[in-house]
Amino acid sequence: MAVLKKGARITGAERSKLATDLKKAYDKGRSIRELAESHGRSYGFVHRVLSESGVTLRGRGGATRTKAAPGKARAKSK
């Protein structure tokens, strides 16, 4: 992994190399936040580079909220 100066513009071959490295790590299961921290870049930058490289981004983890099934609505308490 190349050491990049924080906030430095990354273009051309250097950006392509970084995109390849990020894509490989993301495909192996690392999160965007982990990649951002390990490369000294922002979440938005890593997200953008991955998107530009054609990576299919994973959905957010954690519980999801669903609507209650009919007849299972909670009673409102006053």
N, CA, C, O and CB atoms as a CASP TS submission, in Angstrom:
PFRMAT TS
TARGET T0000
AUTHOR 0000-0000-0000
METHOD Language model
MODEL 1
PARENT N/A
ATOM      1  N   MET     1       0.852  -1.173   0.000  1.00  0.00           N
ATOM      2  CA  MET     1       0.000   0.000   0.000  1.00  0.00           C
ATOM      3  C   MET     1       0.897   1.235   0.000  1.00  0.00           C
ATOM      4  O   MET     1       1.814   1.353   0.813  1.00  0.00           O
ATOM      5  CB  MET     1      -0.969  -0.001   1.226  1.00  0.00           C
ATOM      6  N   ALA     2       0.619   2.144  -0.919  1.00  0.00           N
ATOM      7  CA  ALA     2       1.401   3.371  -1.010  1.00  0.00           C
ATOM      8  C   ALA     2       0.991   4.338   0.097  1.00  0.00           C
ATOM      9  O   ALA     2      -0.186   4.439   0.443  1.00  0.00           O
ATOM     10  CB  ALA     2       1.224   4.027  -2.395  1.00  0.00           C
ATOM     11  N   VAL     3       1.966   5.038   0.642  1.00  0.00           N
ATOM     12  CA  VAL     3       1.679   6.041   1.659  1.00  0.00           C
ATOM     13  C   VAL     3       1.335   7.329   0.932  1.00  0.00           C
ATOM     14  O   VAL     3       2.128   7.837   0.139  1.00  0.00           O
ATOM     15  CB  VAL     3       2.890   6.241   2.643  1.00  0.00           C
ATOM     16  N   LEU     4       0.155   7.849   1.204  1.00  0.00           N
ATOM     17  CA  LEU     4      -0.319   9.048   0.528  1.00  0.00           C
ATOM     18  C   LEU     4      -0.405  10.199   1.510  1.00  0.00           C
ATOM     19  O   LEU     4      -0.830  10.024   2.652  1.00  0.00           O
ATOM     20  CB  LEU     4      -1.681   8.802  -0.131  1.00  0.00           C
ATOM     21  N   LYS     5      -0.007  11.355   1.066  1.00  0.00           N
ATOM     22  CA  LYS     5      -0.108  12.543   1.904  1.00  0.00           C
ATOM     23  C   LYS     5      -1.585  12.888   2.059  1.00  0.00           C
ATOM     24  O   LYS     5      -2.324  12.932   1.075  1.00  0.00           O
ATOM     25  CB  LYS     5       0.695  13.743   1.294  1.00  0.00           C
ATOM     26  N   LYS     6      -2.004  13.130   3.277  1.00  0.00           N
ATOM     27  CA  LYS     6      -3.410  13.405   3.544  1.00  0.00           C
ATOM     28  C   LYS     6      -3.891  14.605   2.746  1.00  0.00           C
ATOM     29  O   LYS     6      -3.279  15.673   2.786  1.00  0.00           O
ATOM     30  CB  LYS     6      -3.635  13.640   5.033  1.00  0.00           C
ATOM     31  N   GLY     7      -4.984  14.426   2.025  1.00  0.00           N
ATOM     32  CA  GLY     7      -5.583  15.499   1.253  1.00  0.00           C
ATOM     33  C   GLY     7      -4.948  15.740  -0.104  1.00  0.00           C
ATOM     34  O   GLY     7      -5.403  16.605  -0.853  1.00  0.00           O
ATOM     35  N   ALA     8      -3.898  14.985  -0.435  1.00  0.00           N
ATOM     36  CA  ALA     8      -3.228  15.170  -1.728  1.00  0.00           C
ATOM     37  C   ALA     8      -4.126  14.659  -2.849  1.00  0.00           C
ATOM     38  O   ALA     8      -4.837  13.667  -2.685  1.00  0.00           O
ATOM     39  CB  ALA     8      -1.856  14.437  -1.753  1.00  0.00           C
ATOM     40  N   ARG     9      -4.088  15.340  -3.983  1.00  0.00           N
ATOM     41  CA  ARG     9      -4.853  14.893  -5.146  1.00  0.00           C
ATOM     42  C   ARG     9      -4.213  13.637  -5.697  1.00  0.00           C
ATOM     43  O   ARG     9      -2.990  13.522  -5.779  1.00  0.00           O
ATOM     44  CB  ARG     9      -4.926  15.997  -6.235  1.00  0.00           C
ATOM     45  N   ILE    10      -5.061  12.704  -6.070  1.00  0.00           N
ATOM     46  CA  ILE    10      -4.572  11.452  -6.626  1.00  0.00           C
ATOM     47  C   ILE    10      -5.187  11.316  -8.010  1.00  0.00           C
ATOM     48  O   ILE    10      -6.406  11.224  -8.154  1.00  0.00           O
ATOM     49  CB  ILE    10      -4.927  10.221  -5.706  1.00  0.00           C
ATOM     50  N   THR    11      -4.326  11.304  -9.031  1.00  0.00           N
ATOM     51  CA  THR    11      -4.816  11.250 -10.402  1.00  0.00           C
ATOM     52  C   THR    11      -4.010  10.233 -11.208  1.00  0.00           C
ATOM     53  O   THR    11      -2.987   9.720 -10.753  1.00  0.00           O
ATOM     54  CB  THR    11      -4.743  12.644 -11.060  1.00  0.00           C
ATOM     55  N   GLY    12      -4.492   9.965 -12.395  1.00  0.00           N
ATOM     56  CA  GLY    12      -3.770   9.128 -13.343  1.00  0.00           C
ATOM     57  C   GLY    12      -3.517   7.717 -12.864  1.00  0.00           C
ATOM     58  O   GLY    12      -4.384   7.070 -12.277  1.00  0.00           O
ATOM     59  N   ALA    13      -2.296   7.252 -13.132  1.00  0.00           N
ATOM     60  CA  ALA    13      -1.917   5.872 -12.810  1.00  0.00           C
ATOM     61  C   ALA    13      -1.971   5.610 -11.315  1.00  0.00           C
ATOM     62  O   ALA    13      -2.318   4.511 -10.883  1.00  0.00           O
ATOM     63  CB  ALA    13      -0.519   5.570 -13.334  1.00  0.00           C
ATOM     64  N   GLU    14      -1.625   6.628 -10.519  1.00  0.00           N
ATOM     65  CA  GLU    14      -1.651   6.466  -9.055  1.00  0.00           C
ATOM     66  C   GLU    14      -3.075   6.191  -8.573  1.00  0.00           C
ATOM     67  O   GLU    14      -3.286   5.350  -7.699  1.00  0.00           O
ATOM     68  CB  GLU    14      -1.085   7.730  -8.355  1.00  0.00           C
ATOM     69  N   ARG    15      -4.052   6.899  -9.144  1.00  0.00           N
ATOM     70  CA  ARG    15      -5.449   6.711  -8.766  1.00  0.00           C
ATOM     71  C   ARG    15      -5.945   5.334  -9.226  1.00  0.00           C
ATOM     72  O   ARG    15      -6.690   4.668  -8.507  1.00  0.00           O
ATOM     73  CB  ARG    15      -6.329   7.831  -9.369  1.00  0.00           C
ATOM     74  N   SER    16      -5.533   4.918 -10.411  1.00  0.00           N
ATOM     75  CA  SER    16      -5.921   3.593 -10.917  1.00  0.00           C
ATOM     76  C   SER    16      -5.384   2.495 -10.021  1.00  0.00           C
ATOM     77  O   SER    16      -6.088   1.528  -9.726  1.00  0.00           O
ATOM     78  CB  SER    16      -5.416   3.390 -12.351  1.00  0.00           C
ATOM     79  N   LYS    17      -4.146   2.637  -9.589  1.00  0.00           N
ATOM     80  CA  LYS    17      -3.527   1.651  -8.688  1.00  0.00           C
ATOM     81  C   LYS    17      -4.276   1.618  -7.355  1.00  0.00           C
ATOM     82  O   LYS    17      -4.574   0.548  -6.825  1.00  0.00           O
ATOM     83  CB  LYS    17      -2.022   1.982  -8.456  1.00  0.00           C
ATOM     84  N   LEU    18      -4.573   2.798  -6.823  1.00  0.00           N
ATOM     85  CA  LEU    18      -5.313   2.876  -5.561  1.00  0.00           C
ATOM     86  C   LEU    18      -6.694   2.244  -5.714  1.00  0.00           C
ATOM     87  O   LEU    18      -7.140   1.507  -4.834  1.00  0.00           O
ATOM     88  CB  LEU    18      -5.444   4.343  -5.096  1.00  0.00           C
ATOM     89  N   ALA    19      -7.372   2.527  -6.825  1.00  0.00           N
ATOM     90  CA  ALA    19      -8.700   1.964  -7.062  1.00  0.00           C
ATOM     91  C   ALA    19      -8.643   0.441  -7.097  1.00  0.00           C
ATOM     92  O   ALA    19      -9.518  -0.226  -6.546  1.00  0.00           O
ATOM     93  CB  ALA    19      -9.286   2.503  -8.374  1.00  0.00           C
ATOM     94  N   THR    20      -7.626  -0.107  -7.736  1.00  0.00           N
ATOM     95  CA  THR    20      -7.456  -1.559  -7.792  1.00  0.00           C
ATOM     96  C   THR    20      -7.236  -2.141  -6.404  1.00  0.00           C
ATOM     97  O   THR    20      -7.830  -3.161  -6.053  1.00  0.00           O
ATOM     98  CB  THR    20      -6.284  -1.925  -8.704  1.00  0.00           C
ATOM     99  N   ASP    21      -6.383  -1.495  -5.614  1.00  0.00           N
ATOM    100  CA  ASP    21      -6.106  -1.957  -4.251  1.00  0.00           C
ATOM    101  C   ASP    21      -7.368  -1.894  -3.384  1.00  0.00           C
ATOM    102  O   ASP    21      -7.668  -2.833  -2.646  1.00  0.00           O
ATOM    103  CB  ASP    21      -4.984  -1.110  -3.616  1.00  0.00           C
ATOM    104  N   LEU    22      -8.101  -0.783  -3.479  1.00  0.00           N
ATOM    105  CA  LEU    22      -9.318  -0.625  -2.686  1.00  0.00           C
ATOM    106  C   LEU    22     -10.355  -1.673  -3.089  1.00  0.00           C
ATOM    107  O   LEU    22     -11.018  -2.260  -2.234  1.00  0.00           O
ATOM    108  CB  LEU    22      -9.895   0.798  -2.856  1.00  0.00           C
ATOM    109  N   LYS    23     -10.490  -1.900  -4.387  1.00  0.00           N
ATOM    110  CA  LYS    23     -11.469  -2.868  -4.883  1.00  0.00           C
ATOM    111  C   LYS    23     -11.156  -4.269  -4.362  1.00  0.00           C
ATOM    112  O   LYS    23     -12.058  -4.977  -3.913  1.00  0.00           O
ATOM    113  CB  LYS    23     -11.496  -2.866  -6.423  1.00  0.00           C
ATOM    114  N   LYS    24      -9.900  -4.672  -4.417  1.00  0.00           N
ATOM    115  CA  LYS    24      -9.507  -6.000  -3.927  1.00  0.00           C
ATOM    116  C   LYS    24      -9.829  -6.144  -2.443  1.00  0.00           C
ATOM    117  O   LYS    24     -10.389  -7.156  -2.022  1.00  0.00           O
ATOM    118  CB  LYS    24      -8.002  -6.246  -4.168  1.00  0.00           C
ATOM    119  N   ALA    25      -9.480  -5.139  -1.657  1.00  0.00           N
ATOM    120  CA  ALA    25      -9.724  -5.193  -0.215  1.00  0.00           C
ATOM    121  C   ALA    25     -11.227  -5.201   0.096  1.00  0.00           C
ATOM    122  O   ALA    25     -11.679  -5.928   0.981  1.00  0.00           O
ATOM    123  CB  ALA    25      -9.046  -4.000   0.483  1.00  0.00           C
ATOM    124  N   TYR    26     -11.995  -4.387  -0.639  1.00  0.00           N
ATOM    125  CA  TYR    26     -13.446  -4.323  -0.422  1.00  0.00           C
ATOM    126  C   TYR    26     -14.090  -5.659  -0.774  1.00  0.00           C
ATOM    127  O   TYR    26     -14.974  -6.134  -0.062  1.00  0.00           O
ATOM    128  CB  TYR    26     -14.077  -3.185  -1.262  1.00  0.00           C
ATOM    129  N   ASP    27     -13.644  -6.267  -1.878  1.00  0.00           N
ATOM    130  CA  ASP    27     -14.184  -7.563  -2.291  1.00  0.00           C
ATOM    131  C   ASP    27     -13.848  -8.669  -1.297  1.00  0.00           C
ATOM    132  O   ASP    27     -14.556  -9.674  -1.226  1.00  0.00           O
ATOM    133  CB  ASP    27     -13.656  -7.933  -3.664  1.00  0.00           C
ATOM    134  N   LYS    28     -12.778  -8.493  -0.534  1.00  0.00           N
ATOM    135  CA  LYS    28     -12.403  -9.479   0.493  1.00  0.00           C
ATOM    136  C   LYS    28     -13.171  -9.262   1.794  1.00  0.00           C
ATOM    137  O   LYS    28     -13.009 -10.031   2.741  1.00  0.00           O
ATOM    138  CB  LYS    28     -10.898  -9.413   0.765  1.00  0.00           C
ATOM    139  N   GLY    29     -14.008  -8.218   1.853  1.00  0.00           N
ATOM    140  CA  GLY    29     -14.859  -8.025   3.018  1.00  0.00           C
ATOM    141  C   GLY    29     -14.559  -6.824   3.888  1.00  0.00           C
ATOM    142  O   GLY    29     -15.278  -6.579   4.857  1.00  0.00           O
ATOM    143  N   ARG    30     -13.519  -6.066   3.574  1.00  0.00           N
ATOM    144  CA  ARG    30     -13.233  -4.876   4.390  1.00  0.00           C
ATOM    145  C   ARG    30     -14.285  -3.810   4.110  1.00  0.00           C
ATOM    146  O   ARG    30     -14.796  -3.709   2.994  1.00  0.00           O
ATOM    147  CB  ARG    30     -11.801  -4.324   4.097  1.00  0.00           C
ATOM    148  N   SER    31     -14.603  -3.019   5.123  1.00  0.00           N
ATOM    149  CA  SER    31     -15.614  -1.973   4.969  1.00  0.00           C
ATOM    150  C   SER    31     -14.992  -0.700   4.390  1.00  0.00           C
ATOM    151  O   SER    31     -13.774  -0.524   4.399  1.00  0.00           O
ATOM    152  CB  SER    31     -16.285  -1.669   6.324  1.00  0.00           C
ATOM    153  N   ILE    32     -15.844   0.165   3.896  1.00  0.00           N
ATOM    154  CA  ILE    32     -15.372   1.449   3.369  1.00  0.00           C
ATOM    155  C   ILE    32     -14.705   2.239   4.481  1.00  0.00           C
ATOM    156  O   ILE    32     -13.680   2.882   4.257  1.00  0.00           O
ATOM    157  CB  ILE    32     -16.539   2.261   2.751  1.00  0.00           C
ATOM    158  N   ARG    33     -15.272   2.197   5.667  1.00  0.00           N
ATOM    159  CA  ARG    33     -14.669   2.926   6.797  1.00  0.00           C
ATOM    160  C   ARG    33     -13.285   2.394   7.135  1.00  0.00           C
ATOM    161  O   ARG    33     -12.373   3.175   7.406  1.00  0.00           O
ATOM    162  CB  ARG    33     -15.570   2.835   8.031  1.00  0.00           C
ATOM    163  N   GLU    34     -13.117   1.090   7.124  1.00  0.00           N
ATOM    164  CA  GLU    34     -11.802   0.493   7.393  1.00  0.00           C
ATOM    165  C   GLU    34     -10.797   0.921   6.327  1.00  0.00           C
ATOM    166  O   GLU    34      -9.659   1.272   6.641  1.00  0.00           O
ATOM    167  CB  GLU    34     -11.903  -1.052   7.445  1.00  0.00           C
ATOM    168  N   LEU    35     -11.221   0.891   5.073  1.00  0.00           N
ATOM    169  CA  LEU    35     -10.334   1.275   3.976  1.00  0.00           C
ATOM    170  C   LEU    35      -9.954   2.750   4.076  1.00  0.00           C
ATOM    171  O   LEU    35      -8.798   3.114   3.858  1.00  0.00           O
ATOM    172  CB  LEU    35     -11.002   0.991   2.622  1.00  0.00           C
ATOM    173  N   ALA    36     -10.921   3.588   4.404  1.00  0.00           N
ATOM    174  CA  ALA    36     -10.657   5.024   4.523  1.00  0.00           C
ATOM    175  C   ALA    36      -9.624   5.282   5.614  1.00  0.00           C
ATOM    176  O   ALA    36      -8.690   6.061   5.424  1.00  0.00           O
ATOM    177  CB  ALA    36     -11.961   5.795   4.827  1.00  0.00           C
ATOM    178  N   GLU    37      -9.795   4.628   6.748  1.00  0.00           N
ATOM    179  CA  GLU    37      -8.872   4.833   7.861  1.00  0.00           C
ATOM    180  C   GLU    37      -7.473   4.317   7.531  1.00  0.00           C
ATOM    181  O   GLU    37      -6.481   4.986   7.819  1.00  0.00           O
ATOM    182  CB  GLU    37      -9.399   4.142   9.118  1.00  0.00           C
ATOM    183  N   SER    38      -7.392   3.147   6.934  1.00  0.00           N
ATOM    184  CA  SER    38      -6.082   2.566   6.652  1.00  0.00           C
ATOM    185  C   SER    38      -5.323   3.307   5.547  1.00  0.00           C
ATOM    186  O   SER    38      -4.094   3.246   5.491  1.00  0.00           O
ATOM    187  CB  SER    38      -6.244   1.118   6.266  1.00  0.00           C
ATOM    188  N   HIS    39      -6.047   4.004   4.672  1.00  0.00           N
ATOM    189  CA  HIS    39      -5.401   4.752   3.592  1.00  0.00           C
ATOM    190  C   HIS    39      -5.289   6.250   3.895  1.00  0.00           C
ATOM    191  O   HIS    39      -4.734   7.010   3.101  1.00  0.00           O
ATOM    192  CB  HIS    39      -6.169   4.552   2.301  1.00  0.00           C
ATOM    193  N   GLY    40      -5.816   6.663   5.042  1.00  0.00           N
ATOM    194  CA  GLY    40      -5.736   8.073   5.416  1.00  0.00           C
ATOM    195  C   GLY    40      -6.588   8.977   4.536  1.00  0.00           C
ATOM    196  O   GLY    40      -6.242  10.133   4.292  1.00  0.00           O
ATOM    197  N   ARG    41      -7.693   8.440   4.069  1.00  0.00           N
ATOM    198  CA  ARG    41      -8.598   9.203   3.203  1.00  0.00           C
ATOM    199  C   ARG    41      -9.978   9.256   3.854  1.00  0.00           C
ATOM    200  O   ARG    41     -10.226   8.570   4.846  1.00  0.00           O
ATOM    201  CB  ARG    41      -8.681   8.570   1.773  1.00  0.00           C
ATOM    202  N   SER    42     -10.872  10.066   3.296  1.00  0.00           N
ATOM    203  CA  SER    42     -12.214  10.170   3.843  1.00  0.00           C
ATOM    204  C   SER    42     -13.101   9.035   3.335  1.00  0.00           C
ATOM    205  O   SER    42     -12.803   8.388   2.331  1.00  0.00           O
ATOM    206  CB  SER    42     -12.828  11.522   3.488  1.00  0.00           C
ATOM    207  N   TYR    43     -14.190   8.816   4.052  1.00  0.00           N
ATOM    208  CA  TYR    43     -15.182   7.821   3.638  1.00  0.00           C
ATOM    209  C   TYR    43     -15.685   8.162   2.237  1.00  0.00           C
ATOM    210  O   TYR    43     -15.782   7.287   1.377  1.00  0.00           O
ATOM    211  CB  TYR    43     -16.369   7.759   4.649  1.00  0.00           C
ATOM    212  N   GLY    44     -16.004   9.431   2.013  1.00  0.00           N
ATOM    213  CA  GLY    44     -16.545   9.869   0.720  1.00  0.00           C
ATOM    214  C   GLY    44     -15.590   9.607  -0.431  1.00  0.00           C
ATOM    215  O   GLY    44     -16.013   9.198  -1.512  1.00  0.00           O
ATOM    216  N   PHE    45     -14.301   9.842  -0.203  1.00  0.00           N
ATOM    217  CA  PHE    45     -13.305   9.612  -1.239  1.00  0.00           C
ATOM    218  C   PHE    45     -13.258   8.136  -1.605  1.00  0.00           C
ATOM    219  O   PHE    45     -13.287   7.788  -2.786  1.00  0.00           O
ATOM    220  CB  PHE    45     -11.922  10.096  -0.779  1.00  0.00           C
ATOM    221  N   VAL    46     -13.185   7.270  -0.609  1.00  0.00           N
ATOM    222  CA  VAL    46     -13.110   5.827  -0.866  1.00  0.00           C
ATOM    223  C   VAL    46     -14.386   5.354  -1.554  1.00  0.00           C
ATOM    224  O   VAL    46     -14.324   4.562  -2.495  1.00  0.00           O
ATOM    225  CB  VAL    46     -12.886   5.043   0.455  1.00  0.00           C
ATOM    226  N   HIS    47     -15.531   5.826  -1.099  1.00  0.00           N
ATOM    227  CA  HIS    47     -16.818   5.467  -1.705  1.00  0.00           C
ATOM    228  C   HIS    47     -16.828   5.874  -3.174  1.00  0.00           C
ATOM    229  O   HIS    47     -17.242   5.094  -4.033  1.00  0.00           O
ATOM    230  CB  HIS    47     -17.994   6.141  -0.948  1.00  0.00           C
ATOM    231  N   ARG    48     -16.379   7.081  -3.465  1.00  0.00           N
ATOM    232  CA  ARG    48     -16.355   7.589  -4.837  1.00  0.00           C
ATOM    233  C   ARG    48     -15.416   6.770  -5.723  1.00  0.00           C
ATOM    234  O   ARG    48     -15.775   6.425  -6.848  1.00  0.00           O
ATOM    235  CB  ARG    48     -15.932   9.058  -4.848  1.00  0.00           C
ATOM    236  N   VAL    49     -14.224   6.458  -5.228  1.00  0.00           N
ATOM    237  CA  VAL    49     -13.261   5.675  -6.010  1.00  0.00           C
ATOM    238  C   VAL    49     -13.822   4.281  -6.293  1.00  0.00           C
ATOM    239  O   VAL    49     -13.701   3.784  -7.413  1.00  0.00           O
ATOM    240  CB  VAL    49     -11.904   5.569  -5.264  1.00  0.00           C
ATOM    241  N   LEU    50     -14.427   3.653  -5.301  1.00  0.00           N
ATOM    242  CA  LEU    50     -15.015   2.338  -5.514  1.00  0.00           C
ATOM    243  C   LEU    50     -16.148   2.401  -6.537  1.00  0.00           C
ATOM    244  O   LEU    50     -16.244   1.540  -7.412  1.00  0.00           O
ATOM    245  CB  LEU    50     -15.529   1.767  -4.192  1.00  0.00           C
ATOM    246  N   SER    51     -16.993   3.403  -6.434  1.00  0.00           N
ATOM    247  CA  SER    51     -18.098   3.561  -7.381  1.00  0.00           C
ATOM    248  C   SER    51     -17.580   3.780  -8.794  1.00  0.00           C
ATOM    249  O   SER    51     -18.100   3.202  -9.749  1.00  0.00           O
ATOM    250  CB  SER    51     -18.996   4.730  -6.966  1.00  0.00           C
ATOM    251  N   GLU    52     -16.549   4.621  -8.926  1.00  0.00           N
ATOM    252  CA  GLU    52     -15.964   4.893 -10.239  1.00  0.00           C
ATOM    253  C   GLU    52     -15.352   3.630 -10.843  1.00  0.00           C
ATOM    254  O   GLU    52     -15.300   3.489 -12.065  1.00  0.00           O
ATOM    255  CB  GLU    52     -14.900   5.992 -10.131  1.00  0.00           C
ATOM    256  N   SER    53     -14.885   2.704  -9.986  1.00  0.00           N
ATOM    257  CA  SER    53     -14.269   1.476 -10.498  1.00  0.00           C
ATOM    258  C   SER    53     -15.291   0.397 -10.825  1.00  0.00           C
ATOM    259  O   SER    53     -14.919  -0.699 -11.243  1.00  0.00           O
ATOM    260  CB  SER    53     -13.279   0.940  -9.494  1.00  0.00           C
ATOM    261  N   GLY    54     -16.571   0.692 -10.640  1.00  0.00           N
ATOM    262  CA  GLY    54     -17.615  -0.262 -11.005  1.00  0.00           C
ATOM    263  C   GLY    54     -17.918  -1.317  -9.962  1.00  0.00           C
ATOM    264  O   GLY    54     -18.542  -2.332 -10.268  1.00  0.00           O
ATOM    265  N   VAL    55     -17.483  -1.088  -8.733  1.00  0.00           N
ATOM    266  CA  VAL    55     -17.745  -2.041  -7.650  1.00  0.00           C
ATOM    267  C   VAL    55     -19.226  -1.972  -7.278  1.00  0.00           C
ATOM    268  O   VAL    55     -19.805  -0.889  -7.195  1.00  0.00           O
ATOM    269  CB  VAL    55     -16.843  -1.742  -6.403  1.00  0.00           C
ATOM    270  N   THR    56     -19.828  -3.139  -7.054  1.00  0.00           N
ATOM    271  CA  THR    56     -21.193  -3.187  -6.526  1.00  0.00           C
ATOM    272  C   THR    56     -21.072  -3.075  -5.019  1.00  0.00           C
ATOM    273  O   THR    56     -20.574  -3.985  -4.356  1.00  0.00           O
ATOM    274  CB  THR    56     -21.958  -4.511  -6.956  1.00  0.00           C
ATOM    275  N   LEU    57     -21.528  -1.958  -4.484  1.00  0.00           N
ATOM    276  CA  LEU    57     -21.387  -1.713  -3.053  1.00  0.00           C
ATOM    277  C   LEU    57     -22.390  -2.540  -2.262  1.00  0.00           C
ATOM    278  O   LEU    57     -23.532  -2.726  -2.681  1.00  0.00           O
ATOM    279  CB  LEU    57     -21.569  -0.225  -2.743  1.00  0.00           C
ATOM    280  N   ARG    58     -21.944  -3.033  -1.115  1.00  0.00           N
ATOM    281  CA  ARG    58     -22.808  -3.814  -0.235  1.00  0.00           C
ATOM    282  C   ARG    58     -23.793  -2.880   0.458  1.00  0.00           C
ATOM    283  O   ARG    58     -23.547  -1.682   0.597  1.00  0.00           O
ATOM    284  CB  ARG    58     -21.973  -4.606   0.809  1.00  0.00           C
ATOM    285  N   GLY    59     -24.897  -3.448   0.884  1.00  0.00           N
ATOM    286  CA  GLY    59     -25.880  -2.687   1.642  1.00  0.00           C
ATOM    287  C   GLY    59     -25.372  -2.438   3.053  1.00  0.00           C
ATOM    288  O   GLY    59     -24.413  -3.065   3.504  1.00  0.00           O
ATOM    289  N   ARG    60     -26.018  -1.531   3.730  1.00  0.00           N
ATOM    290  CA  ARG    60     -25.651  -1.249   5.111  1.00  0.00           C
ATOM    291  C   ARG    60     -26.016  -2.431   5.981  1.00  0.00           C
ATOM    292  O   ARG    60     -26.997  -3.124   5.710  1.00  0.00           O
ATOM    293  CB  ARG    60     -26.339   0.030   5.618  1.00  0.00           C
ATOM    294  N   GLY    61     -25.246  -2.667   7.010  1.00  0.00           N
ATOM    295  CA  GLY    61     -25.517  -3.776   7.921  1.00  0.00           C
ATOM    296  C   GLY    61     -26.519  -3.387   8.983  1.00  0.00           C
ATOM    297  O   GLY    61     -27.035  -2.270   8.997  1.00  0.00           O
ATOM    298  N   GLY    62     -26.780  -4.306   9.852  1.00  0.00           N
ATOM    299  CA  GLY    62     -27.650  -4.015  10.988  1.00  0.00           C
ATOM    300  C   GLY    62     -29.100  -4.356  10.724  1.00  0.00           C
ATOM    301  O   GLY    62     -29.474  -4.789   9.633  1.00  0.00           O
ATOM    302  N   ALA    63     -29.902  -4.152  11.742  1.00  0.00           N
ATOM    303  CA  ALA    63     -31.317  -4.463  11.659  1.00  0.00           C
ATOM    304  C   ALA    63     -32.027  -3.465  10.764  1.00  0.00           C
ATOM    305  O   ALA    63     -31.648  -2.296  10.687  1.00  0.00           O
ATOM    306  CB  ALA    63     -31.949  -4.475  13.049  1.00  0.00           C
ATOM    307  N   THR    64     -33.046  -3.938  10.099  1.00  0.00           N
ATOM    308  CA  THR    64     -33.864  -3.051   9.275  1.00  0.00           C
ATOM    309  C   THR    64     -35.248  -2.949   9.883  1.00  0.00           C
ATOM    310  O   THR    64     -35.720  -3.867  10.554  1.00  0.00           O
ATOM    311  CB  THR    64     -33.943  -3.557   7.811  1.00  0.00           C
ATOM    312  N   ARG    65     -35.866  -1.860   9.646  1.00  0.00           N
ATOM    313  CA  ARG    65     -37.215  -1.673  10.166  1.00  0.00           C
ATOM    314  C   ARG    65     -38.204  -2.063   9.080  1.00  0.00           C
ATOM    315  O   ARG    65     -38.051  -1.696   7.915  1.00  0.00           O
ATOM    316  CB  ARG    65     -37.447  -0.203  10.636  1.00  0.00           C
ATOM    317  N   THR    66     -39.200  -2.798   9.474  1.00  0.00           N
ATOM    318  CA  THR    66     -40.245  -3.171   8.528  1.00  0.00           C
ATOM    319  C   THR    66     -41.583  -2.752   9.106  1.00  0.00           C
ATOM    320  O   THR    66     -41.740  -2.591  10.316  1.00  0.00           O
ATOM    321  CB  THR    66     -40.220  -4.699   8.225  1.00  0.00           C
ATOM    322  N   LYS    67     -42.532  -2.580   8.219  1.00  0.00           N
ATOM    323  CA  LYS    67     -43.868  -2.233   8.681  1.00  0.00           C
ATOM    324  C   LYS    67     -44.486  -3.443   9.354  1.00  0.00           C
ATOM    325  O   LYS    67     -44.259  -4.581   8.943  1.00  0.00           O
ATOM    326  CB  LYS    67     -44.755  -1.740   7.512  1.00  0.00           C
ATOM    327  N   ALA    68     -45.269  -3.190  10.391  1.00  0.00           N
ATOM    328  CA  ALA    68     -45.933  -4.279  11.098  1.00  0.00           C
ATOM    329  C   ALA    68     -46.965  -4.928  10.194  1.00  0.00           C
ATOM    330  O   ALA    68     -47.620  -4.251   9.401  1.00  0.00           O
ATOM    331  CB  ALA    68     -46.594  -3.771  12.393  1.00  0.00           C
ATOM    332  N   ALA    69     -47.104  -6.221  10.311  1.00  0.00           N
ATOM    333  CA  ALA    69     -48.086  -6.950   9.521  1.00  0.00           C
ATOM    334  C   ALA    69     -49.490  -6.517   9.956  1.00  0.00           C
ATOM    335  O   ALA    69     -49.691  -6.139  11.110  1.00  0.00           O
ATOM    336  CB  ALA    69     -47.900  -8.494   9.681  1.00  0.00           C
ATOM    337  N   PRO    70     -50.464  -6.569   9.036  1.00  0.00           N
ATOM    338  CA  PRO    70     -51.841  -6.194   9.405  1.00  0.00           C
ATOM    339  C   PRO    70     -52.330  -7.020  10.599  1.00  0.00           C
ATOM    340  O   PRO    70     -52.105  -8.229  10.662  1.00  0.00           O
ATOM    341  CB  PRO    70     -52.798  -6.388   8.200  1.00  0.00           C
ATOM    342  N   GLY    71     -52.985  -6.369  11.523  1.00  0.00           N
ATOM    343  CA  GLY    71     -53.499  -7.037  12.708  1.00  0.00           C
ATOM    344  C   GLY    71     -52.467  -7.148  13.814  1.00  0.00           C
ATOM    345  O   GLY    71     -52.774  -7.648  14.896  1.00  0.00           O
ATOM    346  N   LYS    72     -51.251  -6.691  13.561  1.00  0.00           N
ATOM    347  CA  LYS    72     -50.206  -6.766  14.577  1.00  0.00           C
ATOM    348  C   LYS    72     -49.770  -5.369  15.019  1.00  0.00           C
ATOM    349  O   LYS    72     -48.710  -5.208  15.625  1.00  0.00           O
ATOM    350  CB  LYS    72     -49.001  -7.553  14.044  1.00  0.00           C
ATOM    351  N   ALA    73     -50.571  -4.385  14.723  1.00  0.00           N
ATOM    352  CA  ALA    73     -50.230  -3.015  15.084  1.00  0.00           C
ATOM    353  C   ALA    73     -50.238  -2.885  16.610  1.00  0.00           C
ATOM    354  O   ALA    73     -51.046  -3.513  17.295  1.00  0.00           O
ATOM    355  CB  ALA    73     -51.223  -2.003  14.432  1.00  0.00           C
ATOM    356  N   ARG    74     -49.337  -2.071  17.119  1.00  0.00           N
ATOM    357  CA  ARG    74     -49.258  -1.859  18.555  1.00  0.00           C
ATOM    358  C   ARG    74     -50.378  -0.924  18.991  1.00  0.00           C
ATOM    359  O   ARG    74     -50.773  -0.025  18.250  1.00  0.00           O
ATOM    360  CB  ARG    74     -47.878  -1.285  18.954  1.00  0.00           C
ATOM    361  N   ALA    75     -50.883  -1.144  20.191  1.00  0.00           N
ATOM    362  CA  ALA    75     -51.888  -0.255  20.749  1.00  0.00           C
ATOM    363  C   ALA    75     -51.195   0.995  21.269  1.00  0.00           C
ATOM    364  O   ALA    75     -50.162   0.918  21.934  1.00  0.00           O
ATOM    365  CB  ALA    75     -52.697  -0.956  21.875  1.00  0.00           C
ATOM    366  N   LYS    76     -51.773   2.135  20.961  1.00  0.00           N
ATOM    367  CA  LYS    76     -51.195   3.397  21.440  1.00  0.00           C
ATOM    368  C   LYS    76     -51.592   3.585  22.895  1.00  0.00           C
ATOM    369  O   LYS    76     -52.754   3.404  23.262  1.00  0.00           O
ATOM    370  CB  LYS    76     -51.670   4.614  20.571  1.00  0.00           C
ATOM    371  N   SER    77     -50.619   3.948  23.719  1.00  0.00           N
ATOM    372  CA  SER    77     -50.913   4.211  25.126  1.00  0.00           C
ATOM    373  C   SER    77     -50.988   5.711  25.354  1.00  0.00           C
ATOM    374  O   SER    77     -50.254   6.481  24.734  1.00  0.00           O
ATOM    375  CB  SER    77     -49.845   3.572  26.046  1.00  0.00           C
ATOM    376  N   LYS    78     -51.860   6.112  26.228  1.00  0.00           N
ATOM    377  CA  LYS    78     -52.031   7.548  26.512  1.00  0.00           C
ATOM    378  C   LYS    78     -51.550   7.869  27.876  1.00  0.00           C
ATOM    379  O   LYS    78     -51.612   9.025  28.296  1.00  0.00           O
ATOM    380  CB  LYS    78     -53.477   7.974  26.370  1.00  0.00           C
TER
END
